[in-house]
Amino acid sequence: MDGAPGETIGDQAADDAALIARLTERLRLLRIVSQQRRYHGRPTPRLPSKRAIIELLNDIVATLYPRHFGPQDLAPEATDTFIAQMLASIRLRLADLVITELMLAPDAEAAAARARGEALSRAFLERLVIIRDLHDTDILAAWQGDPSAMSLDEVAFCFPGVAAILHHRIAHELSRAGIRMIARIMAEHSHSVTGIDIHPGAKIGPAFFIDHGTGVVIGETAVIGRNVRLYQQVTLGAKSFQDDGTGALVKGQPRHPQIGDDVVIYAGATILGRITVGQGAVIGGGVWLLEDVAPGAMVTQARPMLRVAPG
């Protein structure tokens, strides 16, 4: 006879428990090997929380633009109090995240990491005024450059390119201070919600406008001047990657384009390598560009030929 129902359920539970115990042990061993490879036998450090970093980014945006991204019922007379409270919270949380990232270094020392984290978080707060001032120029550029924009508030609320630029300006401040992991997490979160991929190392001047934006890629060492406009699917990428002779990539070398002031780059253009696009140049849609462009030049792809088959 078959076993009683209670015995069958008990056997299943025992099998599940054995499976879970076996997999837990195998994952533990893989984790130990991975940690030894990364940390060379020293105690495993704590990692920054991705969720905490994204929450911090959103709170920074709300602090810079409290009417748009702060609490829904925020009264005008309470705005300064809200901002003061947020600044205090941002400083403490950022300091903790920075200290956590600094402690990942092989030669990290707790007291030095703590001192640097505290100092950097204070310096970052000072830079928020500059970020707000810069981003106001981006919002204005979008409003002036897009006939569909009916108001500056619409631009601030609705344009993914404007959101991506603000996220970038925040992440860039951390990247330039050497806090690369936190900056990269912010940038990749922005990429996931806007469809625009800007490496936090890229240097971008004021009044930058990305129209539509989906599929735009801007590489780590790209330099973009003042009053530049990009359309969707534009890539400012690297042409090739140097290695050190052993096959390992050389990191941090300038390998992305330099875009001058007042340049317009239309949809689908691909600009690769450490080339310079001069001031006021216009790059047409779909262009594949690997060489310098003179100031004021217009670059277009060959005109396609239309052929209509008989019948």
C-alpha atoms as one frame of an Amber mdcrd trajectory, in Angstrom:
protein
   0.000   0.000   0.000   1.021   3.559  -0.571   2.199   5.466   2.466  -0.167
   7.639   4.390  -0.539  11.269   3.153   1.260  12.563   6.219   4.291  10.378
   5.488   4.427  11.605   1.848   4.339  15.235   2.917   7.002  14.532   5.527
   9.285  12.862   2.954   8.870  15.844   0.587   9.765  18.294   3.340  12.843
  16.243   4.237  13.946  16.137   0.580  13.453  19.909   0.249  15.449  20.536
   3.412  18.294  18.355   2.161  18.293  20.107  -1.228  18.335  23.552   0.363
  21.133  22.583   2.735  23.228  21.171  -0.130  22.754  24.233  -2.337  23.417
  26.615   0.547  26.737  24.897   1.212  27.764  24.961  -2.464  26.889  28.648
  -2.736  28.855  29.334   0.446  31.950  27.690  -1.042  31.608  29.631  -4.302
  31.168  32.844  -2.315  34.318  32.169  -0.291  36.364  31.551  -3.447  35.025
  34.744  -5.044  35.728  36.819  -1.948  39.256  35.441  -1.637  39.891  36.344
  -5.259  38.611  39.895  -4.768  39.937  40.654  -1.302  43.055  38.424  -1.207
  42.266  36.794   2.113  41.541  39.939   4.136  38.213  40.253   5.986  35.303
  40.690   3.594  34.251  44.360   3.637  30.671  45.604   3.617  29.330  46.694
   0.210  27.353  49.902  -0.409  23.597  49.373  -0.653  22.303  49.889  -4.179
  18.840  50.671  -2.802  20.262  53.273  -0.418  22.205  54.923  -3.270  19.095
  55.183  -5.474  17.082  56.607  -2.576  19.875  59.117  -1.956  19.873  60.160
  -5.630  16.110  60.704  -5.562  16.385  62.747  -2.363  19.114  64.927  -3.880
  16.846  65.613  -6.862  13.986  66.483  -4.474  16.268  68.842  -2.558  17.342
  70.641  -5.723  13.785  70.855  -7.107  11.450  70.566  -4.106   8.375  71.928
  -5.893   8.644  69.283  -8.597  10.033  66.258  -6.753   9.552  67.011  -3.060
   6.527  66.047  -0.934   3.225  66.568  -2.723   1.799  68.735   0.059   4.934
  70.838   0.629   3.818  74.380   1.490   5.924  77.296   0.211   6.631  78.515
   3.726   7.908  75.041   4.700  10.274  74.625   1.760  13.410  75.967   3.426
  12.841  73.743   6.462  12.375  70.725   4.184  15.586  71.520   2.287  17.598
  72.013   5.496  16.393  68.667   6.844  17.167  66.930   3.565  20.657  68.426
   3.338  21.467  67.161   6.830  20.149  63.708   5.964  21.968  63.609   2.608
  25.278  64.530   4.214  25.091  61.762   6.820  23.911  59.084   4.392  26.424
  60.044   1.723  29.261  60.009   4.253  28.309  56.474   5.314  28.115  55.258
   1.706  31.431  56.879   0.799  33.155  55.346   3.816  31.773  51.948   2.816
  33.125  52.322  -0.727  36.523  53.547   0.472  36.843  50.521   2.749  36.793
  48.271  -0.333  40.336  49.381  -1.239  43.075  46.819  -0.406  44.982  49.338
   1.726  41.896  50.894   3.365  42.242  52.239   6.883  39.078  52.937   8.847
  40.060  56.282  10.397  41.288  57.705   7.079  38.190  56.472   5.254  35.940
  58.028   7.865  37.738  61.376   7.698  37.597  61.442   3.899  33.951  60.400
   3.828  32.984  63.200   6.194  35.010  65.773   4.253  33.723  64.649   0.859
  30.087  64.666   1.960  30.435  68.271   3.123  32.175  69.280  -0.109  29.406
  67.592  -2.104  26.746  69.688  -0.354  28.646  72.826  -1.376  28.565  71.657
  -5.009  24.776  71.267  -5.020  24.383  74.988  -5.650  26.553  74.649  -8.780
  24.625  71.576  -9.928  21.299  73.410  -9.580  22.634  76.445 -11.434  24.029
  74.303 -14.257  20.906  72.228 -14.596  18.701  75.296 -14.860  20.614  76.041
 -18.080  19.813  72.523 -19.313  16.096  72.991 -18.628  16.111  76.337 -20.430
  17.981  74.829 -23.409  15.360  72.076 -23.684  12.486  74.550 -23.513  14.068
  76.806 -26.154  15.082  73.905 -28.388  11.888  71.853 -28.465   8.741  73.391
 -29.996   6.617  70.763 -28.222   7.590  72.081 -24.775   4.827  74.294 -23.430
   6.509  75.325 -20.159   9.669  75.000 -18.113   7.722  72.921 -15.581   6.758
  70.463 -18.319  10.422  70.147 -19.287  11.510  69.528 -15.685   8.772  66.953
 -15.088   8.523  65.078 -18.367  11.706  65.106 -20.463  13.876  61.984 -19.998
  16.916  63.783 -21.411  16.605  66.470 -18.769  16.293  63.869 -15.997  19.316
  61.972 -17.319  21.433  65.127 -17.394  20.530  66.023 -13.808  21.368  62.511
 -12.624  24.633  62.773 -14.523  25.596  66.092 -12.975  25.059  64.595  -9.508
  26.971  61.397 -10.291  29.770  63.311 -12.013  30.559  65.240  -8.820  31.135
  61.957  -7.008  33.091  60.445  -9.884  35.486  63.396 -10.084  36.122  62.961
  -6.343  37.094  59.324  -6.923  33.872  57.789  -5.576  33.292  55.753  -8.693
  31.082  52.882  -7.574  28.381  55.067  -6.034  28.523  57.342  -9.088  28.235
  54.387 -11.452  25.246  52.934  -9.596  23.499  56.310  -9.888  24.317  56.472
 -13.609  23.089  52.956 -14.323  19.866  53.590 -12.408  19.337  56.686 -14.547
  20.055  54.597 -17.645  17.403  52.074 -16.596  14.678  54.713 -16.127  15.498
  57.072 -19.026  17.059  54.843 -21.705  20.040  57.250 -21.826  23.503  55.932
 -20.933  25.925  58.606 -19.701  29.085  57.486 -17.943  29.590  59.578 -14.786
  33.119  60.450 -15.899  31.950  62.386 -18.976  32.468  66.159 -18.784  29.438
  68.125 -19.966  29.130  71.905 -20.218  26.061  74.058 -19.537  22.861  74.247
 -21.619  23.046  70.611 -22.736  19.932  69.219 -24.419  19.168  65.612 -25.334
  15.986  65.538 -27.434  13.904  62.325 -27.209  17.010  60.609 -25.894  16.339
  56.883 -26.173  19.524  55.011 -27.018  21.985  57.881 -26.466  25.387  56.636
 -25.236  28.094  58.980 -23.912  31.397  57.390 -22.901  33.584  57.930 -19.865
  36.150  60.348 -21.315  33.829  62.309 -23.616  34.032  66.097 -23.313  30.998
  68.146 -24.365  31.016  71.930 -24.582  28.374  74.575 -24.040  24.973  74.638
 -25.766  25.257  71.208 -27.414  22.183  69.345 -28.684  21.936  65.583 -29.237
  19.071  63.533 -30.633  18.120  59.907 -30.026  20.463  56.993 -30.784  23.608
  59.156 -30.815  26.781  57.390 -29.668  29.896  59.176 -28.433  32.019  56.069
 -28.095  35.510  54.607 -28.248  37.009  53.303 -31.473  39.452  50.857 -29.895
  40.855  49.819 -26.528  44.554  49.833 -25.641  46.074  46.925 -23.749  49.198
  46.834 -21.610  50.920  44.142 -23.656  49.593  41.295 -21.522  46.039  41.513
 -22.824  44.721  43.595 -19.907  42.920  46.791 -20.898  44.502  50.143 -20.023
  41.837  52.064 -18.127  41.164  55.786 -17.895  42.869  56.832 -21.150  41.100
  59.505 -23.269  39.277  57.517 -25.948  35.967  59.301 -26.543  35.109  62.379
 -28.659  35.478  66.031 -27.731  32.427  68.027 -28.829  32.802  71.800 -29.147
  30.326  74.525 -28.215  27.079  74.961 -30.171  27.281  71.572 -31.922  24.150
  69.734 -33.095  24.274  65.949 -33.584  21.223  64.393 -35.226  19.615  61.001
 -34.626  21.609  57.844 -35.128  25.024  59.462 -35.542  27.975  57.412 -34.279
  31.121  59.352 -33.355  34.051  57.214 -32.262  37.535  57.767 -30.867  39.397
  60.748 -29.442  38.403  63.084 -32.241  37.274  66.709 -32.075  34.047  68.114
 -33.478  34.624  71.854 -33.820  32.433  74.665 -32.559  29.141  75.128 -34.407
  29.449  71.962 -36.487  26.359  69.985 -37.489  26.504  66.180 -37.704  23.688
  64.679 -39.748  21.585  61.672 -38.896  23.082  58.229 -39.362  26.636  59.507
 -39.886  29.544  57.232 -38.916  32.395  59.564 -37.921  36.017  58.634 -37.154
  37.913  61.868 -37.898  38.016  65.492 -36.739  35.406  67.951 -37.960  36.283
  71.611 -38.546  34.346  74.366 -36.754  31.132  75.259 -38.555  31.254  72.228
 -40.875  28.228  70.158 -41.806  28.688  66.395 -42.078  26.017  64.283 -43.789
  25.854  60.783 -45.141  25.510  60.135 -48.861  22.045  60.840 -50.194  20.181
  57.552 -50.750  18.909  56.812 -54.262  15.203  56.106 -54.638  14.351  53.399
 -57.125  10.782  52.453 -57.938  10.336  49.009 -59.427   7.992  48.799 -62.424
   4.470  47.625 -61.555
